[in-house]
Amino acid sequence: PANRRYRGPIEIPKKGGGFREAFDAHPPLRQVQTRILDRILRAATLPPYLLGGVKGHNYVENAAWHAGSKVLLGEDIDSFYPSVT
């Protein structure tokens, strides 16, 4: 099971105070994840409209890119990120 591949939860301090709960991958899984990141994901060329979670970009740029769009899709991510209200 996936829960045996991770350690945690651990608490990481937030800049604004409080803590964020996170899980740390055990070394064998971390090695696989690092290889995927280095060999596949970092080499991928992303379209300009993908800004969320991309290093060097932020939610303000993401909102500006989509401002004035005729259609806007809002996805409920609450079940994936319990800290999102």
LUMMILUM-546970 format. One record per residue: residue in one letter; chain; x, y, z of N, C-alpha, C in turn. Coordinates in Angstrom, 2 decimals. Layout:
<atoms>
ATOM  type  mol      n.X      n.Y      n.Z     ca.X     ca.Y     ca.Z      c.X      c.Y      c.Z
ATOM     a    A        X        Y        Z        X        Y        Z        X        Y        Z
...
</atoms>
This chain:
<atoms>
ATOM  type  mol      n.X      n.Y      n.Z     ca.X     ca.Y     ca.Z      c.X      c.Y      c.Z
ATOM     p    A     0.82    -1.21     0.00     0.00     0.00     0.00     0.86     1.27     0.00
ATOM     a    A     0.28     2.33    -0.50     1.00     3.60    -0.61     1.44     4.13     0.75
ATOM     n    A     0.66     3.89     1.79     1.01     4.44     3.11     2.31     3.85     3.66
ATOM     r    A     2.77     2.71     3.13     4.05     2.16     3.58     5.22     2.76     2.81
ATOM     r    A     4.95     3.51     1.77     6.00     4.11     0.95     6.37     5.52     1.44
ATOM     y    A     5.63     6.00     2.43     5.85     7.36     2.93     6.01     7.37     4.43
ATOM     r    A     6.77     8.34     4.92     6.90     8.59     6.36     6.07     9.82     6.69
ATOM     g    A     5.53     9.83     7.87     4.80    11.03     8.26     3.53    10.66     8.99
ATOM     p    A     2.73    11.62     9.23     2.91    13.00     8.75     3.97    13.76     9.55
ATOM     i    A     4.56    14.74     8.86     5.49    15.67     9.50     4.88    17.06     9.39
ATOM     e    A     5.24    17.93    10.30     4.72    19.30    10.27     5.79    20.24     9.74
ATOM     i    A     5.43    21.03     8.74     6.34    22.01     8.15     5.81    23.40     8.49
ATOM     p    A     6.64    24.27     9.07     6.18    25.60     9.43     5.80    26.42     8.19
ATOM     k    A     4.70    27.18     8.30     4.27    28.08     7.24     4.85    29.46     7.50
ATOM     k    A     5.05    30.24     6.43     5.58    31.60     6.58     4.66    32.46     7.43
ATOM     g    A     3.36    32.30     7.26     2.39    33.12     7.99     2.01    32.57     9.35
ATOM     g    A     2.71    31.57     9.81     2.39    30.95    11.09     1.64    29.65    10.89
ATOM     g    A     1.64    28.84    11.88     0.99    27.55    11.79     1.87    26.52    11.10
ATOM     f    A     1.29    25.37    10.81     2.04    24.28    10.21     1.26    23.64     9.09
ATOM     r    A     1.97    23.06     8.15     1.39    22.29     7.06     1.80    20.85     7.27
ATOM     e    A     0.84    19.94     7.12     1.12    18.52     7.28     1.61    17.96     5.95
ATOM     a    A     2.68    17.19     5.98     3.25    16.61     4.76     3.74    15.20     5.04
ATOM     f    A     3.99    14.48     3.96     4.52    13.12     4.05     5.80    13.05     3.23
ATOM     d    A     6.75    12.27     3.71     8.07    12.16     3.09     8.23    10.76     2.51
ATOM     a    A     8.60    10.67     1.23     8.78     9.37     0.59    10.03     8.68     1.13
ATOM     h    A     9.93     7.38     1.33    11.10     6.59     1.72    12.10     6.60     0.56
ATOM     p    A    13.39     6.43     0.84    14.44     6.57    -0.19    14.22     5.83    -1.51
ATOM     p    A    13.79     4.57    -1.55    13.61     3.93    -2.87    12.57     4.64    -3.74
ATOM     l    A    11.46     5.04    -3.14    10.42     5.75    -3.89    10.91     7.14    -4.27
ATOM     r    A    11.59     7.81    -3.37    12.11     9.15    -3.67    13.07     9.10    -4.86
ATOM     q    A    13.87     8.05    -4.93    14.81     7.91    -6.05    14.05     7.79    -7.38
ATOM     v    A    12.99     7.02    -7.40    12.17     6.88    -8.61    11.52     8.21    -8.97
ATOM     q    A    10.97     8.90    -7.97    10.33    10.19    -8.22    11.33    11.20    -8.77
ATOM     t    A    12.54    11.21    -8.22    13.57    12.13    -8.69    13.95    11.83   -10.13
ATOM     r    A    14.07    10.56   -10.48    14.39    10.20   -11.87    13.30    10.64   -12.83
ATOM     i    A    12.04    10.45   -12.45    10.93    10.90   -13.29    10.99    12.41   -13.48
ATOM     l    A    11.23    13.13   -12.39    11.33    14.58   -12.47    12.48    15.01   -13.38
ATOM     d    A    13.66    14.46   -13.16    14.84    14.86   -13.92    14.80    14.45   -15.38
ATOM     r    A    14.34    13.24   -15.67    14.42    12.71   -17.03    13.21    12.99   -17.90
ATOM     i    A    12.07    13.27   -17.27    10.85    13.46   -18.06    10.26    14.85   -17.85
ATOM     l    A     9.90    15.16   -16.61     9.14    16.37   -16.35     9.92    17.65   -16.60
ATOM     r    A    11.18    17.70   -16.20    11.97    18.92   -16.42    12.27    19.16   -17.89
ATOM     a    A    12.25    18.10   -18.67    12.53    18.22   -20.11    11.28    18.60   -20.91
ATOM     a    A    10.11    18.52   -20.29     8.86    18.80   -21.00     8.72    20.30   -21.27
ATOM     t    A     8.25    20.62   -22.47     7.93    22.00   -22.82     6.45    22.19   -22.56
ATOM     l    A     6.13    23.08   -21.65     4.73    23.30   -21.27     4.14    24.44   -22.08
ATOM     p    A     2.85    24.34   -22.41     2.20    25.46   -23.09     2.15    26.67   -22.16
ATOM     p    A     2.09    27.87   -22.71     2.19    29.08   -21.90     1.05    29.28   -20.90
ATOM     y    A    -0.09    28.63   -21.12    -1.21    28.81   -20.21    -1.13    27.93   -18.97
ATOM     l    A    -0.16    27.03   -18.90     0.01    26.21   -17.70     0.97    26.92   -16.76
ATOM     l    A     0.43    27.51   -15.71     1.23    28.29   -14.78     1.17    27.76   -13.35
ATOM     g    A     0.08    27.13   -12.98    -0.10    26.66   -11.62     0.90    25.57   -11.26
ATOM     g    A     1.62    25.76   -10.17     2.58    24.77    -9.71     3.86    24.72   -10.52
ATOM     v    A     4.05    25.67   -11.44     5.25    25.70   -12.27     6.24    26.68   -11.65
ATOM     k    A     7.46    26.22   -11.43     8.49    27.05   -10.81     8.66    28.36   -11.59
ATOM     g    A     8.70    29.46   -10.86     8.86    30.76   -11.48     7.56    31.45   -11.83
ATOM     h    A     6.44    30.78   -11.60     5.13    31.37   -11.86     4.31    31.35   -10.58
ATOM     n    A     3.21    32.13   -10.58     2.38    32.18    -9.38     0.92    32.32    -9.75
ATOM     y    A     0.06    32.30    -8.74    -1.38    32.35    -8.98    -1.83    33.68    -9.57
ATOM     v    A    -1.10    34.77    -9.32    -1.47    36.07    -9.90    -1.29    36.02   -11.42
ATOM     e    A    -0.17    35.48   -11.88     0.05    35.32   -13.33    -1.01    34.41   -13.93
ATOM     n    A    -1.34    33.36   -13.22    -2.36    32.43   -13.70    -3.70    33.14   -13.86
ATOM     a    A    -4.09    33.93   -12.88    -5.36    34.66   -12.96    -5.32    35.68   -14.09
ATOM     a    A    -4.21    36.39   -14.25    -4.09    37.40   -15.31    -4.22    36.75   -16.69
ATOM     w    A    -3.62    35.58   -16.85    -3.67    34.88   -18.13    -5.12    34.56   -18.52
ATOM     h    A    -5.94    34.21   -17.53    -7.30    33.77   -17.79    -8.33    34.89   -17.68
ATOM     a    A    -7.93    36.08   -17.24    -8.87    37.20   -17.09    -9.50    37.53   -18.44
ATOM     g    A   -10.79    37.73   -18.43   -11.49    38.10   -19.66   -11.89    36.91   -20.52
ATOM     s    A   -11.61    35.70   -20.09   -11.99    34.51   -20.86   -13.50    34.39   -20.93
ATOM     k    A   -14.00    33.85   -22.03   -15.44    33.64   -22.19   -15.92    32.50   -21.30
ATOM     v    A   -15.07    31.53   -21.06   -15.44    30.37   -20.25   -14.41    30.20   -19.15
ATOM     l    A   -14.87    29.94   -17.96   -13.98    29.68   -16.83   -14.48    28.44   -16.11
ATOM     l    A   -13.61    27.49   -15.92   -13.96    26.25   -15.24   -13.35    26.28   -13.86
ATOM     g    A   -14.18    26.09   -12.86   -13.70    26.02   -11.48   -13.75    24.58   -11.01
ATOM     e    A   -12.61    24.06   -10.53   -12.53    22.67   -10.08   -12.46    22.65    -8.55
ATOM     d    A   -13.25    21.80    -7.96   -13.26    21.67    -6.50   -12.10    20.78    -6.08
ATOM     i    A   -11.10    21.36    -5.42    -9.93    20.58    -5.01    -9.91    20.35    -3.50
ATOM     d    A   -11.02    20.67    -2.85   -11.08    20.55    -1.40   -10.74    19.15    -0.90
ATOM     s    A   -11.21    18.13    -1.62   -10.95    16.77    -1.13    -9.49    16.37    -1.31
ATOM     f    A    -8.76    17.06    -2.18    -7.35    16.76    -2.38    -6.46    17.61    -1.46
ATOM     y    A    -6.91    18.81    -1.15    -6.15    19.72    -0.31    -7.06    20.21     0.82
ATOM     p    A    -7.08    19.52     1.94    -8.00    19.85     3.03    -7.83    21.27     3.56
ATOM     s    A    -6.65    21.87     3.36    -6.44    23.22     3.88    -7.10    24.29     3.01
ATOM     v    A    -7.55    23.93     1.81    -8.21    24.88     0.91    -9.66    25.02     1.34
ATOM     t    A   -10.08    26.26     1.55   -11.48    26.49     1.95   -12.25    27.13     0.82
</atoms>
